[in-house]
Amino acid sequence: MIYAIRYCVVLLLVALTGCATTAKNPQDPLEGFNRAMFNVNDKVDQVALKPAATVYKKALPEFVQTGVGNFFGNIGDVSTALNNFLQARVSDGMSDVARVMVNSIFGIGGVFDVASSRGLVKHDQDFGQTLGRWGVASGPYLVLPFIGPTTMRDGLAMPVDLETDLWSYKYPVRWRNVGSVIRVVDHRAYILDSSTLIEDAALDRYEFVRDAYLQRRESKIYKGDSATQNSDKAESEKPLPASDDKVDVKP
C-alpha cells in the first residue's frame, strides 16, 4: 500500500513537471517529456532487452516459449477475472475463473493452455480498463521510464494491477525476481518481429507507438464499439452498458 501511494505521488510529480511543455497533439500535452523518456526506454531496449529477447527466441524451442507465455498468462487471468467482475462482465469473469481452474489443474500449472481448446476464450483486462469502462477519462498520454506508454488514468491504476498480480507474492524473493525477468524477456521476444517492422517502416516511431497505443486502449475498453476519436470529448469517455461480448486477445 505504501508503495502504491509513493508510485502515485511520483506519477503526479512527473505529470506536473511536464505540464509546461508544448505539443501538437491535444492528447499528448507532455510530448517533450514523453519523447525524452521514449528515447531513454529505446536505448535500454536496444542495449539490453532486445538482445536478450533475441537470444531467448533463438535458444529456446518454440514449445518452451509457448509454455512460459501460457504460465504467466494463466497468472494474469486471475487479475483479468477480477476486472471483468468489476466491469459487471459476469459471464466473462466466470469464464476467466474457469480458465484458471482448467489450466492450473489439467494444464500443469498453466504451462499448457487446455482451456482455449475447450472454448474458454482468453480475455485481457486491467484496472485502467475498468476505470475507463466506468467513465474515468484517460487523461494525457504518458511515457514512463522503464515501463513505456500509458496514460495518466492507466498509470495511476498500475499499483492496483501490481497488487492483484499473484506473481508479486511469490517467495523466496530471488525466484520472484528471476521469474519477473523471464516474464519481461518472454514478452519482448513475443513482439520481436512486429517491433522490427515498426523500426523499419515508421518515419516517427514515437508518434506511431503513441497513436497505436491510444487506439488499442480505446478498442480494448470499448470492445470494438465506435467511439469519438478525440478522447478529450466527454462522449468518447462515456461508460458503456455492461455486456457479455467476448474478445480474444493474446497476452
LUMKE-163836 format. One record per residue: z, y, x of N, C-alpha, C in turn. Coordinates in steps of 0.02 Angstrom, whole numbers, plus 50000, padded with zeros to 5 digits. Each point is the difference from the previous one (the first is absolute). Layout:
! LUMKE-163836
((Z,Y,X),(Z,Y,X),(Z,Y,X))
...
END
This chain:
! LUMKE-163836
((50000,49940,50041),(50000,50060,49959),(50000,50063,50043))
((50040,49999,50053),(50003,50058,50046),(49932,50010,50032))
((49968,49943,50019),(49934,50004,50030),(49950,50032,49952))
((50004,49981,49936),(49953,50027,49951),(50009,50075,49992))
((50062,50023,50000),(50013,50072,49993),(49973,50037,50061))
((50013,49973,50059),(49974,50032,50061),(49924,50002,50000))
((49969,49947,49978),(49928,49997,49997),(49972,50054,49954))
((50029,50007,49942),(49977,50051,49952),(50008,50070,50027))
((50056,50012,50034),(50012,50067,50030),(49947,50015,50052))
((49987,49951,50043),(49949,50009,50052),(49932,50013,49970))
((49983,49963,49948),(49936,50008,49966),(49993,50070,49971))
((50052,50025,49969),(49998,50067,49971),(49993,50053,50055))
((50035,49989,50056),(49994,50047,50056),(49929,50001,50028))
((49970,49941,50004),(49931,49996,50024),(49954,50039,49954))
((50009,49992,49935),(49958,50034,49952),(50009,50076,50005))
((50063,50022,50006),(50014,50071,50004),(49971,50030,50064))
((50002,49960,50054),(49973,50024,50064),(49925,50011,49995))
((49967,49958,49961),(49928,50005,49996),(49975,50045,49944))
((50044,50030,49963),(49979,50040,49942),(49961,50062,50019))
((50008,50024,50061),(49965,50060,50020),(49928,49987,50019))
((49979,49937,50005),(49932,49985,50021),(49952,50013,49944))
((49937,50011,50018),(49948,50012,49950),(49955,49938,49996))
((49971,49990,49942),(49957,49942,49990),(49946,50016,49949))
((49943,49966,50007),(49945,50010,49954),(50011,49959,49937))
((50033,49944,50005),(50011,49956,49944),(50068,50014,49968))
((50002,50017,49935),(50064,50016,49967),(50048,49940,49999))
((49975,49940,50007),(50043,49941,50003),(50032,49992,50069))
((49976,50038,50047),(50022,49991,50069),(50021,50067,50031))
((50052,50032,49972),(50021,50066,50026),(50031,49995,50070))
((50018,49941,50022),(50030,49990,50066),(49950,49973,50050))
((49937,50018,49992),(49947,49969,50039),(50009,50008,50075))
((50023,50058,50022),(50010,50010,50072),(50050,49950,50028))
((50057,49993,49968),(50051,49952,50021),(49973,49928,49993))
((49967,49986,49945),(49975,49933,49987),(49949,49978,50052))
((49956,50046,50019),(49949,49982,50050),(50034,49985,50068))
((50051,50037,50016),(50036,49988,50063),(50032,49931,49999))
((50032,49983,49944),(50032,49934,49994),(49947,49944,49998))
((49944,50014,49969),(49945,49951,49998),(49977,49984,50070))
((49993,50052,50042),(49979,49989,50069),(50052,49961,50040))
((50064,50014,49987),(50053,49963,50034),(49997,49926,49981))
((49996,49988,49935),(49997,49931,49976),(49938,49964,50026))
((49945,50036,50003),(49938,49971,50024),(50005,49979,50073))
((50033,50043,50040),(50010,49984,50071),(50043,49937,50007))
((50054,49996,49961),(50044,49941,50002),(49961,49938,49979))
((49959,50008,49949),(49960,49943,49976),(49951,49976,50053))
((49965,50048,50031),(49949,49982,50050),(50032,49969,50063))
((50059,50024,50019),(50031,49978,50061),(50039,49934,49990))
((50033,49993,49943),(50045,49943,49992),(49982,49954,49941))
((49995,50028,49940),(49995,49959,49941),(49933,49964,49993))
((49946,50036,50009),(49934,49969,49994),(49988,49946,50052))
((50016,50012,50064),(49992,49945,50050),(50042,49939,49982))
((50062,50011,49977),(50043,49944,49981),(49970,49962,49942))
((49973,50036,49951),(49970,49968,49942),(49937,49962,50019))
((49962,50026,50048),(49939,49967,50023),(50017,49934,50034))
((50050,50001,50044),(50022,49938,50033),(50027,49950,49949))
((50039,50025,49953),(50030,49958,49947),(49945,49965,49960))
((49948,50038,49983),(49947,49972,49958),(49958,49949,50039))
((49991,50012,50064),(49960,49954,50040),(50039,49938,50021))
((50065,50008,50011),(50040,49946,50028),(50023,49950,49947))
((50016,50025,49940),(50028,49955,49949),(49945,49975,49953))
((50003,49936,49982),(49952,49974,49951),(50007,50037,49934))
((49946,50001,49963),(50000,50038,49937),(50052,49975,49951))
((50011,49934,49998),(50048,49973,49952),(50071,50022,50017))
((50015,50011,50065),(50065,50026,50019),(50009,50072,49977))
((49948,50040,50011),(50003,50070,49977),(50008,50003,49924))
((49965,49957,49965),(50006,49998,49927),(50071,49982,49980))
((50030,49952,50035),(50068,49980,49986),(50050,50056,50011))
((49991,50037,50054),(50044,50057,50014),(49994,50052,49945))
((49938,50017,49982),(49989,50048,49946),(50030,49977,49934))
((49992,49936,49985),(50028,49972,49938),(50076,50004,50000))
((50030,49985,50058),(50073,50000,50005),(50029,50069,49984))
((49973,50051,50033),(50026,50068,49988),(49977,50026,49932))
((49942,49977,49977),(49978,50019,49933),(50046,49973,49946))
((50027,49940,50011),(50047,49970,49953),(50065,50040,49997))
((50022,50024,50058),(50059,50043,50002),(49986,50065,49962))
((49940,50028,50011),(49982,50062,49966),(49995,49993,49924))
((49986,49939,49977),(49995,49989,49927),(50066,50012,49964))
((50056,49994,50036),(50065,50013,49969),(50005,50074,49982))
((49983,50043,50046),(50002,50072,49987),(49948,50019,49947))
((49942,49968,50003),(49948,50013,49951),(50024,49983,49930))
((50035,49943,49993),(50026,49980,49935),(50049,50052,49973))
((50045,50023,50043),(50049,50051,49980),(49965,50063,49975))
((49949,50023,50037),(49965,50061,49980),(49959,49990,49936))
((49972,49941,49991),(49964,49988,49937),(50048,50002,49940))
((50060,49973,50008),(50050,50005,49947),(50019,50073,49987))
((50009,50038,50054),(50017,50071,49993),(49945,50039,49967))
((49938,49976,50005),(49943,50033,49968),(49988,49974,49929))
((50045,49957,49977),(49993,49969,49933),(49940,49954,49996))
((49977,49975,50057),(49947,49950,50001),(50035,49931,50003))
((50028,49981,49944),(50041,49939,49998),(49960,49938,50016))
((49940,49996,49973),(49958,49941,50012),(49984,49992,50074))
((49981,50056,50032),(49985,49998,50072),(50063,49983,50040))
((50057,50028,49980),(50062,49986,50035),(50019,49927,49996))
((49993,49970,49942),(50016,49929,49992),(49952,49957,50042))
((49937,50021,50002),(49951,49965,50041),(50018,50003,50074))
((50024,50058,50022),(50021,50008,50070),(50060,49955,50016))
((50048,49997,49954),(50058,49956,50010),(49978,49927,50005))
((49953,49981,49957),(49975,49932,50001),(49963,49986,50066))
((49963,50049,50024),(49964,49993,50065),(50050,49986,50055))
((50054,50039,50003),(50049,49991,50054),(50031,49931,49996))
((50017,49978,49940),(50032,49934,49992),(49951,49944,50020))
((49939,50004,49976),(49951,49947,50015),(49984,49998,50074))
((49986,50058,50029),(49982,50002,50071),(50058,49983,50046))
((50060,50020,49980),(50059,49985,50041),(50016,49926,50001))
((49990,49967,49942),(50017,49929,49994),(49943,49955,50022))
((49941,50011,49970),(49943,49956,50014),(49957,50025,50058))
((50008,50064,50017),(49960,50028,50054),(50038,50004,50066))
((50054,49963,50004),(50041,49997,50062),(50021,50070,50022))
((50039,50031,49958),(50025,50067,50017),(49949,50055,49995))
((49944,49985,49967),(49948,50051,49991),(49945,49996,50050))
((50002,49952,50046),(49947,49994,50051),(49934,49982,49967))
((50002,49963,49946),(49940,49982,49962),(50002,50035,49932))
((49945,50030,49981),(49996,50036,49937),(49978,49952,49945))
((50047,49960,49977),(49987,49951,49947),(49993,50035,49933))
((50035,50055,49991),(50003,50034,49935),(49932,50026,49978))
((49961,50027,50046),(49935,50028,49982),(49954,49947,49971))
((50002,49940,50029),(49959,49945,49975),(50022,49977,49931))
((50061,50019,49980),(50026,49982,49934),(49993,50058,49951))
((49962,50050,50019),(49985,50055,49954),(50051,50056,49999))
((50047,50000,50047),(50050,50054,50004),(49973,50053,50047))
((49972,50052,49971),(49965,50052,50037),(50049,50041,50042))
((49980,50017,50060),(50042,50040,50044),(49992,50074,49983))
((50056,50036,49995),(50000,50071,49989),(50027,50036,50062))
((49997,50065,49999),(50023,50039,50058),(50031,50064,49973))
((50066,50003,49997),(50034,50058,49973),(50055,50023,50047))
((50012,50065,50002),(50056,50028,50037),(50033,50054,49959))
((50054,50028,50025),(50038,50048,49960),(49963,50066,49991))
((49957,50017,50048),(49959,50060,49992),(49953,49993,49940))
((49971,49941,49991),(49958,49988,49942),(50041,50002,49936))
((50061,49975,50003),(50043,50002,49941),(50014,50072,49979))
((50016,50042,50049),(50012,50071,49984),(49937,50032,49971))
((49943,49984,50030),(49937,50028,49975),(49984,49975,49931))
((50017,49938,49986),(49988,49971,49934),(50037,50039,49946))
((50060,50025,50016),(50039,50036,49951),(49994,50076,50007))
((49946,50022,50032),(49982,50071,49997),(50024,50043,50057))
((50030,49972,50052),(50021,50041,50057),(49939,50018,50041))
((49988,50065,50009),(49941,50023,50036),(50002,49977,50073))
((49941,49987,50027),(49995,49973,50068),(50023,50049,50053))
((49992,50064,49987),(50017,50049,50051),(49947,50001,50054))
((50010,50039,50053),(49949,50006,50052),(49991,49936,50040))
((49940,49992,50026),(49984,49945,50046),(50040,50010,50063))
((50023,49945,50030),(50043,50005,50058),(49986,49941,50047))
((49994,50016,50065),(49992,49948,50051),(50064,49999,50041))
((50034,49942,50000),(50063,49993,50035),(49989,49964,50067))
((50036,50020,50052),(49992,49967,50064),(50019,49927,49997))
((49957,49957,50027),(50009,49927,50004),(49998,49966,49931))
((49994,50037,49947),(49996,49971,49933),(49930,50008,49971))
((49973,50061,50007),(49932,50012,49977),(49997,50041,49936))
((49945,49993,49963),(49989,50042,49941),(50046,49982,49942))
((50022,50052,49966),(50041,49992,49940),(49996,50065,49961))
((50042,50009,49951),(50007,50063,49965),(50075,50016,49998))
((50016,50060,49980),(50071,50018,49997),(50038,49953,49954))
((49972,49985,49942),(50033,49954,49954),(50008,49931,50030))
((49947,49973,50028),(50002,49933,50028),(50044,49997,50062))
((50000,50054,50039),(50043,50002,50059),(50074,49998,49981))
((50018,50038,49949),(50069,50001,49978),(50020,49934,49967))
((49950,49962,49978),(50013,49934,49968),(50008,49945,50051))
((49980,50011,50063),(50001,49947,50051),(50069,49970,50012))
((50054,50040,50001),(50066,49968,50010),(50016,49948,49947))
((49978,50011,49939),(50011,49951,49947),(49961,49936,50015))
((49938,50008,50023),(49960,49942,50019),(50033,49961,50057))
((50028,50036,50047),(50034,49967,50056),(50062,49961,49976))
((50036,50030,49953),(50061,49967,49974),(49983,49938,49960))
((49941,49998,49969),(49981,49943,49958),(49957,49949,50039))
((49990,50013,50064),(49963,49953,50042),(50049,49948,50027))
((49993,49938,49978),(50048,49948,50019),(50001,49988,50076))
((49945,50013,50034),(50000,49988,50072),(50047,50048,50036))
((50015,50057,49971),(50045,50048,50033),(50072,49973,50002))
((50013,49945,49965),(50067,49971,50000),(50003,49936,50043))
((49946,49986,50036),(49997,49940,50041),(50046,50006,50061))
((50039,49948,50011),(50044,49996,50059),(49987,49935,50037))
((50008,49999,50066),(50022,50055,50043),(49947,50054,50006))
((50021,50059,50023),(49957,50058,50002),(49940,49989,50044))
((50008,49962,50054),(49944,49990,50046),(49942,49964,49966))
((50016,49954,49955),(49947,49966,49963),(49968,50047,49949))
((50041,50042,49972),(49973,50050,49953),(49950,50046,50036))
((50019,50022,50060),(49956,50044,50039),(49935,49965,50020))
((50006,49938,50022),(49941,49962,50020),(49953,49992,49939))
((50030,49981,49944),(49960,49992,49939),(49967,50064,49978))
((50035,50056,50007),(49972,50064,49980),(49940,50019,50043))
((50004,49985,50064),(49943,50014,50045),(49941,49956,49982))
((50013,49935,49988),(49947,49955,49980),(49968,50022,49934))
((50041,50024,49956),(49976,50023,49934),(49951,50058,50008))
((50018,50048,50043),(49958,50058,50011),(49935,49980,50035))
((50005,49959,50052),(49941,49978,50037),(49954,49959,49955))
((50028,49957,49958),(49960,49959,49955),(49961,50044,49951))
((50034,50051,49973),(49966,50046,49954),(49945,50039,50035))
((50014,50021,50062),(49948,50037,50038),(49941,49955,50015))
((50013,49937,50014),(49945,49953,50013),(49959,49989,49937))
((50033,50000,49943),(49966,49989,49935),(49949,50056,49986))
((50015,50061,50020),(49955,50057,49987),(49961,50020,50061))
((49997,49956,50051),(49968,50017,50063),(49927,50017,49991))
((49964,49959,49965),(49928,50010,49991),(49985,50064,49961))
((50037,50011,49946),(49988,50059,49959),(50016,50064,50037))
((50052,49999,50042),(50018,50060,50038),(49947,50015,50052))
((49969,49948,50028),(49946,50010,50049),(49940,50032,49966))
((49985,49979,49939),(49945,50030,49962),(50012,50074,49988))
((50063,50017,49983),(50018,50070,49989),(49990,50041,50063))
((50022,49973,50057),(49993,50035,50063),(49928,50012,50017))
((49956,49953,49983),(49929,50007,50016),(49963,50044,49951))
((50022,50001,49937),(49961,50033,49947),(50024,50070,49982))
((50064,50012,50002),(50027,50064,49974),(49991,50057,50050))
((49974,50055,49975),(49993,50060,50042),(50068,50031,50013))
((50041,50004,49948),(50068,50025,50006),(50046,49946,49974))
((50028,49961,50046),(50040,49942,49979),(50063,50021,49962))
((50027,50058,50018),(50060,50024,49965),(49985,50010,49926))
((49945,50036,49985),(49982,50013,49930),(49983,49935,49964))
((49966,49955,50035),(49981,49936,49969),(50062,49961,49979))
((50048,49994,50047),(50061,49962,49986),(50041,50034,49945))
((50005,50066,50003),(50038,50037,49949),(49971,49989,49931))
((49935,50011,49993),(49969,49994,49934),(50003,49929,49974))
((49989,49952,50045),(50003,49929,49979),(50071,49982,49978))
((50050,50024,50037),(50069,49984,49983),(50018,50029,49931))
((49984,50064,49989),(50019,50032,49937),(49965,49967,49941))
((49936,49982,50009),(49963,49967,49945),(50029,49931,49986))
((50017,49964,50053),(50028,49933,49991),(50068,50002,49966))
((50041,50048,50019),(50066,50006,49969),(49993,50016,49926))
((49954,50046,49984),(49991,50017,49930),(49975,49939,49961))
((49955,49962,50030),(49973,49941,49967),(50055,49948,49989))
((50044,49990,50049),(50053,49951,49994),(50051,50020,49946))
((50012,50064,49994),(50048,50024,49950),(49971,49996,49929))
((49936,50020,49994),(49970,50002,49934),(49965,49935,49982))
((49998,49952,50045),(49971,49934,49986),(49929,50006,49974))
((49961,50044,50030),(49929,50004,49982),(49986,50048,49944))
((50051,50028,49966),(49987,50048,49947),(49975,50065,50029))
((49955,50033,49965),(49973,50063,50025),(50054,50053,50001))
((50000,50040,50053),(50049,50054,50007),(49966,50059,50032))
((50027,50059,49987),(49972,50060,50029),(50004,49996,50076))
((49948,50021,50034),(49999,49995,50073),(50048,50048,50033))
((50013,50057,49969),(50045,50049,50030),(50072,49980,49984))
((50036,49976,50051),(50069,49975,49988),(50048,50056,49986))
((49979,50063,50011),(50045,50056,49986),(50005,50014,49926))
((49952,49976,49962),(50001,50012,49928),(50048,49951,49967))
((50034,50023,49950),(50050,49959,49967),(49968,49939,49968))
((49938,50007,49977),(49968,49945,49965),(49992,49940,50046))
((49986,50012,50063),(49988,49946,50047),(50064,49963,50017))
((50057,50029,49986),(50064,49969,50015),(50036,49975,49937))
((49965,50001,49944),(50030,49979,49937),(50015,49926,50001))
((50061,49978,49982),(50015,49929,49999),(49960,49963,49948))
((49982,49939,50014),(49962,49959,49954),(50047,49957,49958))
((49978,49980,49941),(50040,49953,49961),(50003,49933,50035))
((50054,49964,49992),(50007,49935,50033),(49947,49952,49976))
((49974,49960,50045),(49951,49950,49983),(50010,49939,50043))
((49965,49947,49982),(50007,49937,50035),(49937,49983,50039))
((49958,50052,50015),(49939,49986,50038),(50017,49980,50070))
((49957,49960,50031),(50013,49973,50066),(49947,50023,50049))
((50018,50006,50062),(49953,50016,50053),(50017,49956,50059))
((49948,49972,50030),(50010,49956,50057),(49990,50039,50065))
((50054,50015,50034),(49997,50039,50061),(50028,49959,50057))
((49962,49995,50054),(50023,49963,50058),(50053,50038,50036))
((50049,49968,50031),(50054,50034,50036),(49973,50035,50061))
END
